[in-house]
Amino acid sequence: MIDRLKRHEIQVLRRAGHTRAEVATLSEVSLGTVPRVEAEAAVTTASSSADA
């Protein structure tokens, strides 16, 4: 499972213009994870209580 901060990192890197491959390498996740995280709502808080 990928935590909220890692999801935020992926979203920020993509918004900054990095390719999916670059994001996967920089954030140390699989290439398939990047588009999945992109499809999710933007992370707005680091609190895990927001998941509940």
Secondary structure as UniProt FT lines:
FT   HELIX           4..15
FT   TURN            16..17
FT   HELIX           20..27
FT   TURN            31..32
FT   HELIX           33..38
FT   HELIX           48..51
//
